[in-house]
Structures are given as structure tokens and as C-alpha cells.
Amino acid sequence: MVAAYAVIWFILLVYVVVLASRTARITREVELLARVAERESPEDRVPAEADPVAAPGREGAGE
């Protein structure tokens, strides 16, 4: 009976460690993306009001 409790606690411990490591990895990725966004120059950014470029070869697709 005690062995069953030990197995359950061990599995719970492994689950918490995996969850914490995944959360830490996601946090590092978000920080990296934030740094890249800060370093990006304003000229490199596409204005929000700009029209998207039409796909090549689609000029007469609606006709």
C-alpha cells in the first residue's frame, strides 16, 4: 500500500518538474522575442494601415 502512494507521489513530482520546465522555456522564448522586437528598427516594420501585397498570378482570379 505504501509503495502505491510512493509511486503516485513520484509521478506527481515528475509532472510538476516537467510543467515548471515547460513554463520556464516559454518564458525565455517570450523574453527573446521581446528583445528582437525592441531591436527591430522602425523602418523594418510594416505599417498597420498598409494594404497587403496581392499574390502573384492572382490578378484575374475573380473574373
Buried (B, 14 or more C-beta within 10 A) or exposed (E): EEEEEEEEEEEEEEEEEEEEEEEEEEEEEEEEEEEEEEEEEEEEEEEEEEEEEEEEEEEEEEE
